[in-house]
Amino acid sequence: MKFNCTFVASVLSALMLAACSTGPKVVENPLIESSNSMTLDVSKVELTDTATVLHVDAYFRPHNWIRIDSKTYLRAGGEKYALTSAQGITPDSLFWMPESGEASFVLSFQPLPKRTKSFDFIESDCADCFKLFGIDLTGKKDYDVPEGIPAEALSIDEDAPMPEPIFKSGETTVEVHLLHHREELGKEQNLYVNTLAGGQEEYTAPIDLETGVATFKFQQYGTAEAFFPMAGSAGSVLLAPGEHVTVYIDSRFSGQQIVARRKEQKMQPFRKLYTNGTYANLNNLINSRTDWATWSMDLYSGKFGDYKMSAKEYETYVVNRYKELSDSIVADSLPPLMKEQMLLSLKDEAVMAMMNGDYGREYNYRYLHNDWDRRNPVKGIDPMKPESLTELTKLFDINDPQLLLGVRSFDYIGSVAYADEAWIKATGIQTGLIPSLRKFVPLIAKAQAGTLTEADLKVFGPEDDSFYADALRAMQQETIAKLEAVKDKAVVEQTPDVPVEKLFDAIIAPYKGKVVFVDFWNTWCGPCRMSIKATEPLKDTELKSDDLVWIYLANETSPLVKYQTMIPDIKGKHFRLNDKQWEYLSKKFKIDGIPSYVLVDKDGSYSLRNDLRDHNLLVKTLQEKIAR
């Protein structure tokens, strides 16, 4: 074989020039594996021999600030690559977001090694600093299906019949596998369960950082809906009582949310959750895409209804809105099972909209006038009549147990269980789900306080499923067992027997000469729990002092069992106030919500200090007070 030497030399020369080229490699719109925040996006990466340049887009509330730490670095292959310069933002300084809520800037770092396939963006090592993981440099366009998902959790039958709610009790185990999890995304997983009782239970479990698995065990009474917090959203599954369910959550959902936000970005539908169990098919269908079309009355938008409507006009409005939305669902190309589930959710919403029409129109007024002070009554709302509900009963069965499978069943249960008797009487409903729930739900508080009696259970007749009475007995047994487990650990101080006007002074009197931090809280208050969780470790470190006393004031809205099982892990003095005592102190200090804090100086003077909701200011202030 003969060779053209000139041609060979030309090819070799071109290859050598390409190998020695120092031109930048540019990756536009890289995929991002996951993130701890939706605030930042890396829209472009330029890689040269001398620098790695990130084009960063920021999204945040207008006229609020963000900050980029000068210790920000990139991480790849176990090595760190430091920030070297910035354009459009000054590290360590406050960057105020414009009116649009969007901004862009450029960050330059030490060069990443050639052939780096992905890297992490780490804005310093503080817990709440911005972190983006797995920024892809290979040019991938879509997220692949995770490996190792069992066939049952992968399969979906879109034409399957709607399952039934289950009226049984049992211990449920939820084993959560967090796929692509990073330690910086959290060491604990939360689970929120909307119960048949119309309430919500919160559970927390540690994440095994080797396996990414968190396991929950709890008593469940009837079918329930569980929520897993995710970036800017939540994954949800229906749970059957007494099952061991395995749930696989794709942690890349946080990255996908960022990528999908990019202008003109076309993404394949993303599936964020996979599961097995009784409700596997429905759960997998609901969570199979992030772009399902949805139809909702948007009851909490402030734009539903009109406060000027008469009761009759509002009734007609709800009926027409339901018809309009239900017709749209039926006409859509959604899979049959998805249509049925969305119709159930819409029915839940319609029941709530009708039965809470007075509140709904008041909410519309407050939204339009930006008046959220409940002490200012909204006048002129024409009261709804119970007969209005019969207009919905002409459209669908409001007593259908399958309404418990809608994503808004939580609102449905609250509406029908606590409604005035006249509403249910107007419909003529005498047996079935609604009458049973109305007997069941009011007795839950007694069961959870350990005061339920067999006489209480006589409200249930042969027309009611035995599940309800059996569930209440099981709740009470669970209550007694939990109280027994903490009886020597949960110390509730004796509330001073003095007039309410002297109550606060009597509570703090034993600690004169010390700094006293008084925390108004309750077990059901999420921000309260978050604040306590953040502060608790400091009692043995930065805020460890014999001159600092922690006092926690809750009221009887905190369920007794929940309260007594929580306080052993909260160091301090605990008082459980009655309604009169709580109301007086709330008025005395003009408390606008909880958590609220009253700070007592060493000389006994005190004041409301809700500026201490800022955790950093709280620590600094207490340290200064102790040092004086």
Beta strands, then each sheet from edge to edge (+ up, - down):
strand 1: 25-28
strand 2: 32-35
strand 3: 40-47
strand 4: 52-59
strand 5: 65-66
strand 6: 73-76
strand 7: 79-87
strand 8: 95-96
strand 9: 102-109
strand 10: 118-122
strand 11: 131-136
strand 12: 169-179
strand 13: 188-194
strand 14: 200-206
strand 15: 213-221
strand 16: 224-230
strand 17: 233-239
strand 18: 244-250
strand 19: 273-275
strand 20: 515-520
strand 21: 548-555
strand 22: 573-577
strand 23: 596-600
strand 24: 606-608
sheet 1: 1+ 3- 4+ 9- 7+ 6- 10+ 11- 2+
sheet 2: 5+ 8-
sheet 3: 15+ 12- 18- 19+
sheet 4: 14+ 13- 16+ 17-
sheet 5: 22+ 21+ 20+ 23- 24+
end
